[in-house]
């Protein structure tokens, strides 16, 4: 496969799911316990509503819903979840599979950080900006 050729959806999905699973297993036990029940949804690209709200034509991932500390304290109708936009991540990685894996991992950790209550400055300080 040439570096810029987009793999099939099933290939992108399999790589991303394996990377998220490996990342989850590598987390410290206390953090893993909190993260394991947070759903991860895989989409090719953001839908129109997300892209418009988040200026998301090149959005890699998104955390939606309540932060962990706020669970059950608001009337937010959106269940907490991480969205990963796999075609955008592939494009961001310039079609390099190893970079794609790294970016899936980094994007997952970034969005997990939002679930845990970290803001952009906190994430930047941890190298996940």
PyMOL commands that set and color helices and strands:
alter all, ss='L'
color gray80, all
select helices_A, chain A and resi 9-26+29-35+48-54+68-70+86-92+97-115+120-125
alter helices_A, ss='H'
color red, helices_A
select strands_A, chain A and resi 39-43+61-64+81-85
alter strands_A, ss='S'
color yellow, strands_A
deselect
rebuild
show_as cartoon
